[in-house]
């Protein structure tokens, strides 16, 4: 018996709550695995170890910056992954593409854990690691847009914000799990054991997680919106061409909004743990505890915020976050300059509080900016171009600017700039709360119809 909507007469019936929950879990798991990798890779002890294991000891630059450069390198491939997987998902379906991306992501993360280091294979070590990171970037280029599209197209209209927030719950949970695992191994293992073999274990765990995620994804049918479009013969034969021809104005708006999202996301989740230790002198364990504590607080509020957006709309939360980054980033980093743990935690929490306002609603906002026919592709292309330009480069650029200028406030200035760039597009995009996903993104899409709107509008 099928979990998803059937054909014919049953096609118009909305999926059951159990099916929606299964689709949400299946989608969020891929995002959790992606950010599990970031949680592991960006932990201060791992960035240092990876930078020394895979590179010659006399290479210029710090070990931490080498690891950040590898993180940035993976983002080169993300737009290509978005342009490949996104339009493919609009042509053959969301489910099939998401099955490919999750196994590629988890498999490539696993491979990092078994790669030999520079001492064993010489210059081939960093080249092999770079190749694996490029595969990761290519696969993640198709993952996020598809996962968000899957949830948005399965969720009831009146609860799209609630269910959409689970996607970023996966982000935060995966990151916390990765960071906490590294912290646990770092505390339990000796320095020698951690540098010899302990650092590999968190990467190896990604493969069984990916297998579980693949199993869950294969147990659901494709989204109702895609099935309706496919049954009507409306799928595009050249989705990439159609996307670039007709969706580019909204893609540009998405790029500007995702600029802020990425600078905030990758500053907080990728750069900040090393920033606290390398630039502010916070002990590694304390920095990890502060990071994990703030992430847990974000996890606690993200679902209620997503549900709240179903009542008040997505734009109020997004605009509040953008204005907040412009006005509060500098004070937040001023708090972090304090030698007291409470001051550091308070500044970190200010950035986390503004970021979670965005994270709670992007999963329900971004897919609804585009029509069903090009939704996956337009979202994936715009999101990954912006992520490649501003997300992957964030840690390297900010770290370099701090080194050149000697100012620890560089991250604050970058966040303020990103907030200014995002405010304009946020003001002009349509409010998507209450608009049925089948009608969202079209020129004739209705205005918001209230929290009681049905799926069929």
KEZASE-511947 format. One record per residue (C-alpha): x, y, z; residue number from 1; residue in three letters. Coordinates in pm, whole numbers. Example, Ala and Ser with C-alpha at 12.3 -4.5 7.8 and 13.67 -1.06 7.14 Angstrom:
BEGIN
east|north|up|vovo|kegu
1230|-450|780|1|ALA $
1367|-106|714|2|SER $
% end
This chain:
BEGIN
east|north|up|vovo|kegu
0|0|0|1|UNK $
145|336|-104|2|UNK $
234|610|141|3|UNK $
190|887|-112|4|UNK $
-104|1015|-313|5|UNK $
-232|786|-582|6|UNK $
-329|853|-939|7|UNK $
-663|933|-1083|8|UNK $
-934|1032|-839|9|UNK $
-710|1000|-533|10|UNK $
-455|1236|-683|11|UNK $
-638|1543|-555|12|UNK $
-662|1410|-199|13|UNK $
-400|1567|27|14|UNK $
-141|1330|175|15|UNK $
-205|1199|522|16|UNK $
-31|1362|821|17|UNK $
181|1049|859|18|UNK $
299|1078|498|19|UNK $
380|1447|544|20|UNK $
584|1368|855|21|UNK $
772|1095|668|22|UNK $
851|1334|384|23|UNK $
973|1597|631|24|UNK $
1203|1347|804|25|UNK $
1334|1218|471|26|UNK $
1411|1572|354|27|UNK $
1562|1700|678|28|UNK $
1797|1401|710|29|UNK $
2001|1505|408|30|UNK $
2044|1854|542|31|UNK $
2145|1709|879|32|UNK $
2413|1495|713|33|UNK $
2549|1793|519|34|UNK $
2578|2001|834|35|UNK $
2707|1708|1038|36|UNK $
3005|1728|805|37|UNK $
3037|2103|866|38|UNK $
3005|2050|1242|39|UNK $
3293|1803|1228|40|UNK $
3505|1992|977|41|UNK $
3473|2333|1146|42|UNK $
3542|2215|1501|43|UNK $
3864|2388|1604|44|UNK $
4055|2068|1675|45|UNK $
3952|1906|1343|46|UNK $
4034|2209|1126|47|UNK $
4381|2209|1277|48|UNK $
4432|1834|1238|49|UNK $
4307|1818|879|50|UNK $
4533|2109|787|51|UNK $
4837|1924|919|52|UNK $
4750|1567|811|53|UNK $
4692|1643|442|54|UNK $
4949|1917|378|55|UNK $
5330|1933|396|56|UNK $
5456|2071|727|57|UNK $
5657|2350|564|58|UNK $
5366|2480|356|59|UNK $
5295|2851|414|60|UNK $
4985|2957|606|61|UNK $
4821|2817|917|62|UNK $
4662|2474|939|63|UNK $
4326|2633|1015|64|UNK $
4331|2848|702|65|UNK $
4423|2543|493|66|UNK $
4112|2364|618|67|UNK $
3897|2671|554|68|UNK $
4039|2684|202|69|UNK $
3927|2322|151|70|UNK $
3580|2413|275|71|UNK $
3573|2701|27|72|UNK $
3698|2479|-257|73|UNK $
3399|2248|-220|74|UNK $
3170|2541|-290|75|UNK $
3316|2584|-638|76|UNK $
3121|2277|-745|77|UNK $
2790|2372|-582|78|UNK $
2648|2587|-865|79|UNK $
2728|2309|-1112|80|UNK $
2549|2063|-887|81|UNK $
2254|2300|-867|82|UNK $
2240|2341|-1245|83|UNK $
2259|1963|-1292|84|UNK $
2038|1825|-1016|85|UNK $
1786|2111|-991|86|UNK $
1649|2102|-1347|87|UNK $
1677|1722|-1339|88|UNK $
1447|1725|-1035|89|UNK $
1197|1936|-1229|90|UNK $
1204|1682|-1512|91|UNK $
1218|1338|-1343|92|UNK $
1097|1421|-994|93|UNK $
1224|1535|-654|94|UNK $
1244|1188|-498|95|UNK $
1483|1031|-749|96|UNK $
1729|1319|-739|97|UNK $
1729|1335|-359|98|UNK $
1813|965|-345|99|UNK $
2123|1038|-555|100|UNK $
2238|1340|-355|101|UNK $
2214|1185|-9|102|UNK $
2428|885|-96|103|UNK $
2687|1104|-274|104|UNK $
2705|1339|27|105|UNK $
2737|1072|292|106|UNK $
2970|859|82|107|UNK $
3214|1140|12|108|UNK $
3220|1242|379|109|UNK $
3299|878|467|110|UNK $
3586|876|217|111|UNK $
3754|1167|401|112|UNK $
3778|938|703|113|UNK $
3976|674|512|114|UNK $
4202|894|299|115|UNK $
4576|855|368|116|UNK $
4761|1168|472|117|UNK $
5057|1359|330|118|UNK $
5307|1148|523|119|UNK $
5183|840|336|120|UNK $
5112|952|-23|121|UNK $
5266|1297|-44|122|UNK $
5111|1563|-266|123|UNK $
4837|1318|-369|124|UNK $
4684|1360|-22|125|UNK $
4563|1721|-54|126|UNK $
4466|1658|-417|127|UNK $
4256|1356|-318|128|UNK $
4094|1551|-36|129|UNK $
4018|1835|-276|130|UNK $
3857|1591|-521|131|UNK $
3638|1446|-245|132|UNK $
3535|1794|-130|133|UNK $
3439|1881|-489|134|UNK $
3215|1573|-505|135|UNK $
3059|1684|-177|136|UNK $
2998|2031|-316|137|UNK $
2846|1894|-637|138|UNK $
2605|1671|-448|139|UNK $
2503|1933|-193|140|UNK $
2431|2166|-484|141|UNK $
2129|1949|-555|142|UNK $
2039|1858|-199|143|UNK $
1908|2167|-24|144|UNK $
1683|2295|-303|145|UNK $
1529|1952|-345|146|UNK $
1480|1892|26|147|UNK $
1312|2231|75|148|UNK $
1096|2174|-233|149|UNK $
995|1829|-107|150|UNK $
876|1965|227|151|UNK $
704|2270|79|152|UNK $
515|2060|-175|153|UNK $
405|1802|80|154|UNK $
310|2040|364|155|UNK $
-48|2169|404|156|UNK $
-71|2537|311|157|UNK $
-166|2648|660|158|UNK $
130|2461|817|159|UNK $
403|2513|557|160|UNK $
600|2739|790|161|UNK $
580|2484|1071|162|UNK $
692|2191|857|163|UNK $
944|2398|661|164|UNK $
1129|2488|981|165|UNK $
1218|2121|1029|166|UNK $
1458|2149|736|167|UNK $
1677|2391|928|168|UNK $
1619|2193|1246|169|UNK $
1810|1929|1050|170|UNK $
2086|2183|983|171|UNK $
2124|2276|1348|172|UNK $
2087|1920|1476|173|UNK $
2342|1786|1230|174|UNK $
2586|2062|1318|175|UNK $
2544|2011|1693|176|UNK $
2581|1634|1655|177|UNK $
2903|1675|1458|178|UNK $
3051|1935|1692|179|UNK $
2947|1744|2005|180|UNK $
3095|1420|1870|181|UNK $
3428|1589|1804|182|UNK $
3422|1747|2149|183|UNK $
3352|1409|2307|184|UNK $
3640|1239|2128|185|UNK $
3872|1530|2204|186|UNK $
3795|1502|2576|187|UNK $
3811|1123|2597|188|UNK $
4108|1050|2370|189|UNK $
4467|1151|2427|190|UNK $
4625|1418|2208|191|UNK $
4823|1153|2024|192|UNK $
4523|926|1963|193|UNK $
4306|1213|1841|194|UNK $
4569|1325|1591|195|UNK $
4654|971|1485|196|UNK $
4313|811|1425|197|UNK $
4041|962|1645|198|UNK $
3968|1250|1407|199|UNK $
3864|1001|1138|200|UNK $
3573|843|1328|201|UNK $
3321|1132|1294|202|UNK $
3369|1129|916|203|UNK $
3315|752|899|204|UNK $
2981|779|1080|205|UNK $
2834|976|787|206|UNK $
2794|665|570|207|UNK $
2552|471|793|208|UNK $
2359|795|845|209|UNK $
2331|833|468|210|UNK $
2212|475|424|211|UNK $
1934|535|678|212|UNK $
1840|857|498|213|UNK $
1836|680|161|214|UNK $
1607|410|299|215|UNK $
1363|669|434|216|UNK $
1362|863|106|217|UNK $
1286|554|-100|218|UNK $
982|481|117|219|UNK $
786|786|1|220|UNK $
637|883|-331|221|UNK $
710|1204|-514|222|UNK $
537|1523|-408|223|UNK $
169|1582|-490|224|UNK $
255|1900|-683|225|UNK $
505|1719|-907|226|UNK $
272|1423|-959|227|UNK $
-10|1660|-1061|228|UNK $
221|1839|-1304|229|UNK $
355|1512|-1446|230|UNK $
3|1368|-1491|231|UNK $
-102|1682|-1677|232|UNK $
198|1654|-1911|233|UNK $
331|1994|-1799|234|UNK $
688|1897|-1711|235|UNK $
943|2085|-1918|236|UNK $
1166|1902|-2166|237|UNK $
1434|2171|-2126|238|UNK $
1395|2286|-1762|239|UNK $
1737|2454|-1739|240|UNK $
1668|2670|-2043|241|UNK $
1319|2757|-1921|242|UNK $
1450|2839|-1575|243|UNK $
1720|3074|-1701|244|UNK $
1486|3243|-1950|245|UNK $
1187|3307|-1726|246|UNK $
1290|3286|-1359|247|UNK $
1606|3499|-1357|248|UNK $
1452|3815|-1195|249|UNK $
1342|3616|-890|250|UNK $
1668|3420|-892|251|UNK $
1858|3750|-857|252|UNK $
1643|3845|-558|253|UNK $
1708|3503|-405|254|UNK $
2084|3546|-453|255|UNK $
2078|3875|-260|256|UNK $
1874|3728|28|257|UNK $
2090|3416|44|258|UNK $
2396|3644|59|259|UNK $
2288|3745|409|260|UNK $
2179|3393|501|261|UNK $
2515|3247|398|262|UNK $
2733|3511|557|263|UNK $
2542|3466|883|264|UNK $
2522|3087|858|265|UNK $
2884|3023|772|266|UNK $
3014|3291|1007|267|UNK $
2827|3141|1300|268|UNK $
2857|2772|1219|269|UNK $
3186|2742|1029|270|UNK $
3411|3034|1119|271|UNK $
3313|3125|1473|272|UNK $
3443|2819|1662|273|UNK $
3793|2884|1526|274|UNK $
3748|3263|1562|275|UNK $
3686|3223|1934|276|UNK $
3999|3015|1984|277|UNK $
4244|3155|1727|278|UNK $
4158|3526|1748|279|UNK $
4000|3575|2090|280|UNK $
4202|3320|2284|281|UNK $
3901|3130|2419|282|UNK $
3999|2776|2526|283|UNK $
3886|2512|2275|284|UNK $
3653|2324|2509|285|UNK $
3487|2646|2626|286|UNK $
3446|2765|2267|287|UNK $
3283|2436|2169|288|UNK $
3050|2447|2471|289|UNK $
2942|2803|2386|290|UNK $
2884|2704|2024|291|UNK $
2682|2395|2114|292|UNK $
2486|2584|2380|293|UNK $
2377|2856|2138|294|UNK $
2289|2595|1875|295|UNK $
2074|2406|2125|296|UNK $
1889|2728|2210|297|UNK $
1828|2786|1838|298|UNK $
1695|2430|1807|299|UNK $
1452|2500|2092|300|UNK $
1292|2801|1922|301|UNK $
1310|2726|1549|302|UNK $
991|2518|1527|303|UNK $
775|2766|1724|304|UNK $
909|3046|1503|305|UNK $
820|2849|1190|306|UNK $
469|2793|1320|307|UNK $
441|3162|1412|308|UNK $
522|3256|1053|309|UNK $
209|3068|942|310|UNK $
11|3328|1138|311|UNK $
204|3652|1084|312|UNK $
384|3579|757|313|UNK $
745|3504|659|314|UNK $
853|3856|565|315|UNK $
824|4012|914|316|UNK $
1075|3761|1050|317|UNK $
1311|3792|753|318|UNK $
1309|4172|754|319|UNK $
1357|4183|1132|320|UNK $
1661|3958|1093|321|UNK $
1813|4171|814|322|UNK $
1766|4495|1006|323|UNK $
1897|4324|1319|324|UNK $
2220|4223|1147|325|UNK $
2273|4582|1033|326|UNK $
2215|4731|1379|327|UNK $
2333|4462|1621|328|UNK $
2630|4285|1461|329|UNK $
2886|4532|1592|330|UNK $
2750|4527|1951|331|UNK $
2745|4146|1938|332|UNK $
3112|4128|1845|333|UNK $
3192|4390|2107|334|UNK $
3047|4156|2368|335|UNK $
3264|3875|2232|336|UNK $
3580|4075|2293|337|UNK $
3513|4034|2664|338|UNK $
3744|3802|2852|339|UNK $
3446|3661|3039|340|UNK $
3268|3354|2909|341|UNK $
2929|3516|2973|342|UNK $
3013|3811|2748|343|UNK $
3137|3585|2469|344|UNK $
2825|3369|2496|345|UNK $
2597|3675|2496|346|UNK $
2751|3812|2175|347|UNK $
2740|3473|2009|348|UNK $
2376|3432|2112|349|UNK $
2284|3770|1958|350|UNK $
2410|3654|1619|351|UNK $
2240|3318|1665|352|UNK $
1911|3484|1757|353|UNK $
1904|3690|1438|354|UNK $
2007|3392|1228|355|UNK $
1737|3164|1365|356|UNK $
1470|3415|1258|357|UNK $
1581|3348|901|358|UNK $
1638|2976|938|359|UNK $
1287|2924|1072|360|UNK $
1122|3047|752|361|UNK $
1356|3001|456|362|UNK $
1241|2642|402|363|UNK $
885|2767|347|364|UNK $
977|3096|174|365|UNK $
1233|3011|-93|366|UNK $
1049|2726|-271|367|UNK $
730|2936|-285|368|UNK $
915|3211|-475|369|UNK $
905|2996|-791|370|UNK $
635|2808|-986|371|UNK $
622|2428|-967|372|UNK $
751|2378|-1322|373|UNK $
1093|2530|-1248|374|UNK $
1088|2536|-867|375|UNK $
1364|2288|-792|376|UNK $
1598|2420|-1060|377|UNK $
1546|2793|-1001|378|UNK $
1586|2750|-626|379|UNK $
1894|2528|-658|380|UNK $
2066|2755|-911|381|UNK $
2006|3082|-725|382|UNK $
2077|2937|-383|383|UNK $
2400|2766|-486|384|UNK $
2541|3055|-689|385|UNK $
2501|3273|-382|386|UNK $
2633|3001|-152|387|UNK $
2937|2947|-370|388|UNK $
3019|3319|-391|389|UNK $
2949|3420|-33|390|UNK $
2911|3109|186|391|UNK $
3213|2902|98|392|UNK $
3443|3204|82|393|UNK $
3320|3352|410|394|UNK $
3563|3187|651|395|UNK $
3866|3236|424|396|UNK $
3782|3597|339|397|UNK $
3701|3703|695|398|UNK $
4004|3521|836|399|UNK $
4232|3685|579|400|UNK $
4086|4032|642|401|UNK $
4134|3993|1016|402|UNK $
4495|3895|955|403|UNK $
4554|4190|720|404|UNK $
4372|4458|920|405|UNK $
4427|4328|1270|406|UNK $
4061|4403|1348|407|UNK $
3847|4138|1519|408|UNK $
3536|4328|1407|409|UNK $
3567|4224|1041|410|UNK $
3291|3957|1077|411|UNK $
3055|4225|1214|412|UNK $
3120|4458|922|413|UNK $
3061|4178|673|414|UNK $
2731|4086|841|415|UNK $
2621|4450|833|416|UNK $
2698|4472|461|417|UNK $
2507|4150|391|418|UNK $
2208|4279|588|419|UNK $
2198|4596|379|420|UNK $
2210|4395|55|421|UNK $
1920|4170|162|422|UNK $
1676|4434|290|423|UNK $
1572|4563|-56|424|UNK $
1479|4223|-206|425|UNK $
1303|4121|115|426|UNK $
1081|4426|93|427|UNK $
968|4352|-264|428|UNK $
927|3974|-275|429|UNK $
567|3855|-232|430|UNK $
446|3722|101|431|UNK $
410|3347|50|432|UNK $
239|3249|377|433|UNK $
-114|3122|316|434|UNK $
-66|3086|-62|435|UNK $
-113|2725|-185|436|UNK $
218|2589|-312|437|UNK $
64|2492|-648|438|UNK $
-14|2860|-709|439|UNK $
298|3008|-551|440|UNK $
555|3178|-772|441|UNK $
319|3239|-1063|442|UNK $
237|3583|-1197|443|UNK $
-130|3522|-1124|444|UNK $
-63|3386|-773|445|UNK $
-314|3511|-516|446|UNK $
-214|3733|-231|447|UNK $
-194|3580|112|448|UNK $
-531|3434|200|449|UNK $
-491|3381|573|450|UNK $
-396|3098|803|451|UNK $
-701|2889|729|452|UNK $
-623|2842|359|453|UNK $
-659|2491|228|454|UNK $
-408|2311|10|455|UNK $
-629|2360|-293|456|UNK $
-675|2729|-224|457|UNK $
% end
